[in-house]
Amino acid sequence: MVSPEAIPTDEYIVATEQACKFLSEEESHQLRAKVAGLLHSAKLPQSNLSKGERQALGNLAKNKDITILPADKGKATVIMDTEDYELKVKEMLDNKRTYEVLKSNPTPKYKRSSSENSPG
């Protein structure tokens, strides 16, 4: 797996808010504070790609006929035909028993809630 170029802060915040739904108010406050502290002090890992490998990956990423993503399991990278990938995603999202359409994006609300409840 390729080391990240940025910490996925939004993903951590949304996941934390989802977890807080199942916790008491006090536990939610403690979890938010802990996650906020960890995100504040988080540092990116050193790159595990050489300059040439990163350049090759960048060139592959420019090819719109392929999609590059981490594998569901294991520490691998998958390269798929973009049309096939988009078809599989659409099939998954069309499953109404698993997913529901939201009226709006809840991320800004979760980010505000997390920043209001974080120490500092």
Protein Blocks (a to p, Z undefined) as FASTA:
>chain_A
ZZdfbdcfklmmmmmmmmmmmpcfklmmmmmmmmmmmmmmpccdddfbdfklmmmmmmmm
mpmkbccdddfbdjddddddfklmmmmmmmmmmmmklpccdfbdfklmmmmmmmmmpgZZ
